[in-house]
Amino acid sequence: MREFTFVKLNLLFHHEQLIRGKDDAAIDFARGHFTIGKETVDLCLDRIRKLADNCTGLQGFLVFRAWIIAS
C-alpha cells in the first residue's frame, strides 16, 4: 500500500522534491527534537537550497507535512 501511495505522489511531484521518513520518536521528545528532527530539517534545507540555486527569479516556496497512513 505504501508503494502505491508513493507512486501516486511521484506523479504529482518530482522525485527529488519528496522526502520520506519512517523514524518515529514515539514518546521520546528528546530523540524526536534533537536527533530525528534535526536530520529532517537539514535534509529539507539542503533540498530547498538546491532548488533555489537552480532558479533565477524565485518568489517563494511551500513546505508542507503529510501523514500517509496505510490501512
C-alpha positions as CSV (number, residue, x, y, z in Angstrom):
1,M,0.0,0.0,0.0
2,R,2.8,2.5,0.8
3,E,4.5,2.0,-2.6
4,F,1.2,2.5,-4.3
5,T,0.7,5.8,-2.4
6,F,4.2,6.9,-3.1
7,V,3.7,6.2,-6.8
8,K,0.7,8.5,-6.7
9,L,2.8,11.2,-5.1
10,N,5.5,10.6,-7.7
11,L,3.1,11.5,-10.4
12,L,2.3,14.8,-8.7
13,F,5.8,15.9,-7.6
14,H,9.3,15.4,-8.9
15,H,11.0,12.6,-7.0
16,E,13.9,14.9,-5.9
17,Q,11.4,17.1,-4.2
18,L,9.9,14.3,-2.0
19,I,11.3,13.5,1.4
20,R,10.3,10.3,3.1
21,G,11.0,9.2,6.6
22,K,10.0,6.3,8.7
23,D,11.6,7.2,12.0
24,D,9.3,7.7,14.9
25,A,10.3,9.2,18.3
26,A,7.0,7.9,19.9
27,I,7.1,9.3,23.4
28,D,10.8,10.2,23.5
29,F,10.7,14.0,23.0
30,A,14.5,14.5,23.2
31,R,15.1,11.9,20.4
32,G,12.5,13.5,18.2
33,H,13.6,17.0,18.8
34,F,17.3,16.7,18.7
35,T,18.1,13.7,16.5
36,I,15.3,12.9,14.1
37,G,14.0,16.4,13.8
38,K,17.5,17.9,13.1
39,E,18.2,15.3,10.4
40,T,14.9,16.0,8.7
41,V,15.3,19.8,8.9
42,D,18.9,19.6,7.5
43,L,17.6,17.4,4.6
44,C,14.8,19.8,3.9
45,L,17.1,22.8,3.9
46,D,19.5,21.1,1.5
47,R,16.7,20.3,-0.9
48,I,15.3,23.9,-0.7
49,R,18.8,25.3,-1.2
50,K,19.4,23.1,-4.3
51,L,16.1,24.1,-5.8
52,A,16.7,27.8,-5.1
53,D,20.1,27.7,-6.7
54,N,18.5,26.5,-9.9
55,C,16.0,29.4,-10.1
56,T,16.6,32.8,-11.4
57,G,13.5,34.6,-10.1
58,L,12.4,32.7,-7.0
59,Q,9.4,34.3,-5.3
60,G,8.8,31.8,-2.7
61,F,8.3,28.1,-1.9
62,L,5.9,25.9,0.0
63,V,6.8,23.3,2.6
64,F,4.1,21.0,4.0
65,R,3.9,17.9,6.1
66,A,1.7,15.0,5.3
67,W,1.0,11.8,7.1
68,I,0.0,8.9,4.9
69,I,-1.3,6.0,6.9
70,A,-1.7,2.7,5.1
71,S,-4.6,0.7,6.5
